[in-house]
Amino acid sequence: MAQELATLAQHTADRLAEKHVGVVVAVVAGDAVEIRGAGSTGADHGGTPGPDTLFEIGSVTKPFTALALARLASAGTVALDEPLADLLPDGTAVPSRDGRRISLQHLATHTSGLPRLPRGMLLPALLRPSTPDPYAGCTAESLLAGLAGTRLGAAPGKRFRYSNLGAGLLGLALAHRAGTDYESLITREICDPLGMTDTVVTVDGARSQRFARGHLRRGRPTPPWHLADLAGAGALRSTATDLVAFVRAQLDGGPEELAEAVRLSRSVEHRTNRFARVHLGWMAHRLHPRQGAHLQIWHNGGTGGFSSFVGFDPEKHLAVIALGNTRSPVDRPAFDLLRTLQTQTQNAAGPPH
């Protein structure tokens, strides 16, 4: 089994390396874990990326932010239905619509009605590869000042509308309530209980030697992104080793102090169509019966020079992690690998009796 997993992980890493500078692919199947790399870190020290190479994980940060919400909610520090305004500094104007206020749950499920980007940010600027560090100016002051003039696209709770702004505000609000900064909040509530030592916002010291260099789609190096106080939307850097620990908590519930929060994060859901829904921080869908009706819970991420994917099946205890130091997405090969694992597991179990 271990050899088969290693072969599948390496095949996917090699497939991705054809269009990426460097990649790491991790596979989890029950108690077995295989992590394989291909290509180059692109950094001065060179070499093939491996289990402890740091990557920007972009929007894979959002499940961390949402799990921190679930932890604080389980502890009674916040409530899922608590209005966002209650966690922000006095006098902050938060938009509402049809008499409905934005709650923390709305932010974690992308049902707040907030736009994708903070006020004043233009999507074309993000899509231009030459745009350096587009979120660096997203300070708490600018984000909260911009809220006053932000118009909601729908009443909170009514429909799904993916929002980096909403996720960033959730991280900012939770850190404010906890009396700390976002990075310290994630370390305390998630990383420390799971023994994750390399999931950080700031890469410094010895970690700098293990930080891959980001690249544009055609392989040109590009500087890292810094999300300032929008950190909860996508500022984390992490490794395959740490993300395996994170996804294992989703598969087995994690240590006792996290188990209730993991259950809560997945018990909350907003259906987007017959097959798809969103949990606290996670997207989820069930494949069509002709494709095996497998459950896939996932999130992907992308920054100026990195791409990421974490997906898992809690029913079969399977997971796939893919990290690349190129702007091009890693999603499709990662989804293909997850589905292959699901199909093989189902075939091995044999037909139902």
C-alpha positions in Angstrom: 0.0 0.0 0.0 2.8 2.4 0.9 4.6 1.8 -2.4 1.4 2.4 -4.3 0.7 5.7 -2.5 4.3 6.8 -3.1 4.0 6.0 -6.8 0.7 7.9 -7.1 2.1 10.9 -5.2 5.2 11.0 -7.3 3.3 10.6 -10.6 1.1 13.6 -9.7 4.2 15.6 -8.6 5.9 14.9 -11.9 2.8 15.7 -13.8 2.6 19.1 -12.1 6.3 19.8 -12.4 5.9 19.9 -16.2 4.0 23.2 -15.8 5.4 24.4 -12.4 8.9 25.3 -11.2 8.5 23.1 -8.1 5.8 21.1 -6.4 5.1 18.9 -3.3 2.3 16.4 -3.2 1.2 14.6 -0.1 -1.2 11.7 0.1 -2.9 10.5 3.3 -4.7 7.1 3.4 -5.7 6.0 6.8 -2.5 5.8 8.9 -0.2 6.0 5.8 1.4 9.2 4.5 3.5 9.7 1.5 5.1 13.1 0.5 6.9 13.6 -2.8 8.4 16.6 -4.5 9.5 17.4 -8.0 11.2 20.4 -9.8 13.0 23.1 -7.9 12.4 25.4 -4.9 13.6 28.2 -7.2 15.4 29.7 -4.1 19.1 30.6 -3.9 19.8 27.3 -2.1 18.1 25.3 -4.9 17.2 21.7 -4.6 13.9 19.8 -4.9 11.1 20.9 -2.6 10.2 18.5 0.1 8.1 17.9 3.2 9.5 20.9 5.1 9.7 23.4 2.3 7.5 26.5 3.0 5.0 27.7 0.5 2.5 30.5 0.5 -0.8 28.7 0.8 -3.1 31.6 -0.1 -6.8 30.9 0.4 -6.1 27.6 2.2 -5.6 30.0 5.0 -9.4 30.4 5.2 -10.1 27.0 6.7 -7.6 27.9 9.5 -9.5 31.2 10.1 -12.8 29.3 10.2 -11.5 26.7 12.6 -10.2 29.4 14.9 -13.8 30.8 14.8 -15.1 27.3 15.7 -12.6 27.0 18.6 -13.6 30.4 20.0 -17.2 29.6 19.6 -16.8 26.2 21.4 -15.1 28.0 24.2 -17.9 30.6 24.5 -15.6 33.5 23.5 -17.8 34.3 20.5 -21.0 33.0 19.0 -21.5 32.0 15.4 -24.5 34.2 15.1 -22.8 37.2 16.8 -22.8 40.3 14.6 -19.5 41.3 13.1 -19.9 44.8 14.4 -19.8 43.5 18.0 -16.2 42.4 17.5 -14.9 45.5 15.8 -13.8 48.8 17.4 -16.6 51.1 18.6 -18.0 53.3 15.9 -17.1 51.0 13.0 -19.9 51.2 10.4 -20.8 47.7 9.1 -23.3 47.5 6.2 -26.5 45.5 6.5 -29.3 44.8 4.1 -33.0 44.1 4.4 -32.6 44.5 8.2 -30.1 41.6 8.4 -26.7 42.1 10.0 -23.5 40.3 9.0 -22.7 37.5 11.5 -19.4 35.6 12.0 -21.0 32.5 10.4 -21.9 34.5 7.3 -18.2 35.5 7.0 -17.0 31.9 7.3 -19.5 30.6 4.8 -19.2 33.4 2.3 -22.8 34.4 2.7 -22.2 37.9 4.1 -23.1 39.6 0.9 -19.7 41.5 1.0 -17.9 41.9 -2.3 -14.8 39.8 -3.2 -12.3 42.6 -2.6 -12.0 45.5 -0.2 -13.4 48.8 -1.4 -11.0 50.6 -3.7 -9.3 47.4 -5.0 -9.8 46.6 -8.6 -9.8 43.0 -9.8 -7.9 43.8 -13.0 -5.0 44.9 -10.8 -4.9 41.5 -9.2 -4.9 39.7 -12.5 -2.0 41.7 -13.9 1.2 39.6 -13.1 3.2 42.7 -12.8 1.2 44.0 -9.9 3.5 43.8 -6.8 2.0 42.9 -3.4 -1.6 44.1 -4.2 -2.9 43.5 -0.6 0.0 45.2 1.3 -2.1 48.3 1.9 -5.0 46.5 3.6 -4.4 47.8 7.0 -7.1 47.6 9.7 -7.7 51.3 9.4 -8.3 51.2 5.6 -10.4 48.0 5.8 -12.7 49.4 8.5 -13.0 52.8 6.9 -14.0 51.2 3.6 -16.8 49.2 5.2 -18.9 52.3 5.7 -19.2 52.8 1.9 -19.5 49.1 1.0 -22.8 47.9 -0.5 -23.9 44.3 0.1 -24.8 42.3 -3.0 -27.4 40.3 -1.1 -28.9 40.1 2.4 -26.6 38.3 4.8 -27.3 34.5 4.8 -29.2 34.5 1.5 -26.6 33.3 -1.0 -23.0 32.3 -1.5 -20.6 35.0 -2.8 -16.9 34.2 -2.3 -15.3 37.1 -0.5 -11.6 37.6 0.4 -12.8 40.8 2.2 -15.2 38.8 4.4 -12.6 36.2 5.4 -10.1 38.9 6.1 -12.5 40.7 8.3 -13.3 37.5 10.2 -9.6 37.0 11.0 -9.3 40.7 12.1 -12.4 40.5 14.2 -11.4 37.2 16.0 -8.0 38.6 16.7 -9.5 41.8 18.1 -11.8 39.8 20.4 -9.0 37.5 21.5 -6.7 40.5 22.3 -3.9 39.4 20.0 -2.8 39.4 16.3 -3.9 37.0 13.7 -0.7 35.0 13.5 -0.6 34.5 17.3 -4.3 33.5 17.3 -3.7 30.7 14.7 -0.6 29.5 16.5 -2.4 29.3 19.9 -5.8 27.9 18.7 -4.6 25.5 16.0 -0.9 25.1 15.4 0.2 24.4 19.0 -2.5 21.7 19.7 -1.6 20.0 16.4 2.2 20.3 16.8 2.5 22.4 13.6 5.7 24.4 13.9 6.0 25.8 10.4 2.6 27.5 9.7 3.2 31.2 10.0 2.6 34.6 8.5 6.1 35.9 8.9 8.9 33.7 7.6 12.2 34.6 9.3 15.3 33.1 10.8 16.1 29.5 9.8 12.7 29.1 8.1 13.9 31.6 5.4 16.3 28.9 4.1 13.3 26.6 3.5 11.0 29.1 1.9 10.4 28.4 -1.8 10.6 31.3 -4.3 7.4 32.2 -6.0 7.1 32.4 -9.8 4.6 33.7 -12.4 3.0 31.3 -14.9 5.9 31.4 -17.3 8.5 30.8 -14.6 9.7 34.3 -13.9 10.4 34.9 -10.1 8.1 37.2 -8.3 8.2 38.6 -4.8 6.1 37.3 -1.9 2.7 38.7 -1.0 1.9 40.4 2.3 -1.8 40.7 3.2 -1.4 43.1 6.2 -4.6 43.0 8.3 -6.5 41.0 5.6 -4.3 38.0 6.8 -7.3 35.8 7.6 -8.0 35.6 3.8 -4.7 34.2 2.7 -1.5 35.2 4.5 -0.3 31.9 5.9 2.8 30.0 4.8 3.1 26.3 5.6 4.6 23.0 4.7 3.3 19.7 3.5 4.2 18.2 6.9 2.2 20.8 8.8 -0.8 20.5 6.4 -0.8 16.7 6.8 -1.3 17.3 10.6 -4.0 19.8 9.8 -5.9 17.5 7.5 -5.5 14.6 9.9 -7.5 16.6 12.4 -10.3 16.8 9.9 -10.2 13.0 9.3 -10.0 11.8 12.8 -11.2 14.8 14.8 -7.8 15.8 16.2 -6.9 16.0 19.8 -9.6 16.4 22.4 -9.2 20.1 22.7 -9.9 20.6 18.9 -12.5 17.8 18.4 -15.5 19.9 19.2 -14.4 22.7 17.0 -13.7 20.4 14.0 -17.2 18.9 14.4 -18.8 22.3 14.6 -16.9 23.6 11.5 -18.4 20.8 9.5 -21.9 20.7 11.0 -22.6 24.2 9.8 -23.4 24.3 6.1 -24.9 26.4 3.4 -26.1 24.6 0.3 -25.2 26.2 -3.0 -26.8 23.5 -5.2 -28.0 19.9 -5.2 -24.4 18.5 -5.0 -22.4 21.3 -3.4 -22.3 23.2 -0.1 -20.0 25.3 2.0 -19.0 24.6 5.6 -17.1 26.9 7.9 -14.1 27.6 5.8 -14.4 24.5 3.5 -16.1 23.9 0.1 -17.7 20.5 -0.3 -19.4 18.5 -3.1 -20.5 15.0 -3.7 -19.7 13.6 -7.1 -22.5 12.4 -9.4 -23.5 8.8 -8.8 -22.0 7.9 -12.2 -18.6 9.1 -10.8 -19.0 7.1 -7.6 -20.9 9.7 -5.4 -17.6 10.3 -3.5 -17.5 13.2 -1.0 -14.8 15.8 -1.5 -14.2 18.6 1.0 -11.6 21.0 -0.2 -10.1 24.5 -0.5 -7.6 25.8 -3.0 -5.3 28.8 -2.9 -3.3 31.1 -5.1 -1.0 34.1 -4.6 1.2 36.0 -7.0 3.7 33.2 -7.2 2.2 30.1 -5.5 -0.7 27.7 -5.7 -2.1 25.2 -3.3 -4.8 22.6 -2.7 -6.0 20.6 0.3 -8.8 18.1 -0.2 -10.1 15.1 1.7 -12.8 12.5 2.1 -13.7 12.0 5.7 -15.8 8.9 4.8 -12.8 7.0 3.4 -10.1 8.7 5.5 -8.3 10.0 2.4 -6.6 13.3 1.7 -4.5 15.0 -1.0 -2.3 18.1 -0.5 -0.6 19.8 -3.4 1.7 22.9 -3.1 3.4 24.7 -6.0 5.7 27.7 -6.3 4.2 28.9 -9.5 1.0 31.0 -10.1 -0.6 28.2 -12.2 -3.3 26.3 -10.3 -2.6 22.7 -9.0 -6.3 21.9 -8.6 -7.1 19.5 -11.5 -4.3 17.0 -11.0 -4.9 17.1 -7.2 -8.6 16.5 -7.7 -7.8 13.7 -10.1 -5.5 12.1 -7.5 -8.1 12.3 -4.8 -10.8 10.7 -7.0 -8.3 7.9 -8.0 -7.7 7.1 -4.3 -11.5 7.2 -3.6 -12.2 4.8 -6.6 -9.4 2.4 -5.6 -10.6 2.3 -2.0 -14.2 1.6 -3.1 -13.0 -1.1 -5.5 -10.9 -2.7 -2.8 -13.9 -2.8 -0.5 -15.9 -4.7 -3.1 -19.6 -4.4 -4.0 -22.1 -3.8 -1.2 -23.8 -6.8 0.3 
